[in-house]
Amino acid sequence: SPSTPDTTELEKIGNILSHPEFFEGHELILEGKIVSECGSGCWFNLDDGTGIIYVDLAPSNLVIPQKRGSFARVYGKVTKKSSDTYLIGTKVEF
């Protein structure tokens, strides 16, 4: 079973998608490759090899440059809406 989420902990996307109720509301760090991104840079999909998660930057009033195919480290809060689990990103590093 996954360890207790911690803001300083790097988490695997696969763990979050497998146990969304465990991670919901927690802030954590994800690292992976940006596999798709909206034209204005307000959301993207991140792939770390264990899964792909949608990262929404709009609630934080953030946008990123076009970085498809690039490595990114993302800080954010796990959010669940009906059957969708995603990350509200608060900071993105390249």
C-alpha positions as CSV (number, residue, x, y, z in Angstrom):
1,S,0.0,0.0,0.0
2,P,1.2,3.5,-0.7
3,S,2.9,5.5,2.1
4,T,1.2,8.5,3.6
5,P,1.4,11.4,1.1
6,D,3.7,14.2,2.0
7,T,4.3,17.5,0.2
8,T,8.0,16.7,-0.1
9,E,7.4,13.2,-1.5
10,L,7.7,12.3,-5.1
11,E,4.7,10.1,-6.0
12,K,4.0,7.7,-8.9
13,I,1.0,8.6,-11.1
14,G,0.0,4.9,-11.1
15,N,-0.4,4.9,-7.3
16,I,-2.6,8.0,-7.4
17,L,-4.8,6.5,-10.1
18,S,-5.0,3.2,-8.3
19,H,-5.9,4.8,-4.9
20,P,-7.5,8.1,-5.7
21,E,-9.5,8.2,-2.4
22,F,-6.2,7.8,-0.5
23,F,-4.5,10.7,-2.2
24,E,-7.4,13.1,-2.7
25,G,-6.8,16.5,-1.2
26,H,-3.1,15.8,-0.7
27,E,-0.3,18.0,-2.1
28,L,2.5,16.1,-3.8
29,I,5.2,16.2,-6.5
30,L,5.0,14.3,-9.8
31,E,7.8,14.0,-12.4
32,G,7.3,12.9,-16.0
33,K,7.0,13.8,-19.6
34,I,4.4,16.2,-21.0
35,V,2.6,14.1,-23.6
36,S,-0.1,16.6,-24.6
37,E,-0.9,20.2,-23.8
38,C,-3.6,22.7,-24.6
39,G,-2.7,25.5,-27.0
40,S,-2.8,28.2,-24.3
41,G,-0.8,26.1,-21.8
42,C,-3.5,26.0,-19.1
43,W,-3.5,22.1,-18.8
44,F,-1.4,19.2,-19.9
45,N,-1.1,15.4,-19.5
46,L,1.9,14.0,-17.6
47,D,3.3,10.5,-18.1
48,D,5.8,9.0,-15.7
49,G,5.8,5.5,-17.0
50,T,3.3,4.2,-14.4
51,G,0.3,6.2,-15.7
52,I,-0.9,9.4,-17.3
53,I,-2.6,12.1,-15.3
54,Y,-4.3,15.4,-16.3
55,V,-2.8,18.5,-14.7
56,D,-5.1,21.5,-14.6
57,L,-3.3,24.8,-14.1
58,A,-6.3,27.1,-14.6
59,P,-7.5,27.2,-11.0
60,S,-4.0,28.4,-10.0
61,N,-4.0,31.1,-12.8
62,L,-0.9,29.4,-14.3
63,V,0.1,28.8,-17.9
64,I,3.2,27.1,-19.2
65,P,5.0,27.4,-22.5
66,Q,4.5,24.7,-25.2
67,K,6.6,21.9,-23.7
68,R,5.2,18.8,-25.2
69,G,7.8,16.0,-25.0
70,S,9.7,17.7,-22.2
71,F,10.4,16.5,-18.7
72,A,8.6,18.4,-16.0
73,R,8.3,18.4,-12.2
74,V,4.9,19.3,-11.1
75,Y,3.6,20.4,-7.6
76,G,-0.1,20.2,-7.0
77,K,-3.1,18.9,-5.2
78,V,-4.9,15.6,-6.1
79,T,-8.5,16.3,-6.9
80,K,-11.4,13.9,-7.7
81,K,-14.5,14.9,-9.7
82,S,-16.9,12.0,-10.2
83,S,-14.8,9.3,-11.7
84,D,-12.0,11.6,-12.8
85,T,-8.8,11.9,-10.8
86,Y,-6.5,14.8,-11.7
87,L,-4.0,17.2,-10.3
88,I,-4.5,20.9,-9.8
89,G,-1.0,22.2,-10.5
90,T,0.4,24.9,-8.3
91,K,4.0,25.0,-9.7
92,V,5.8,23.5,-12.7
93,E,9.5,23.2,-13.1
94,F,11.4,22.2,-16.3
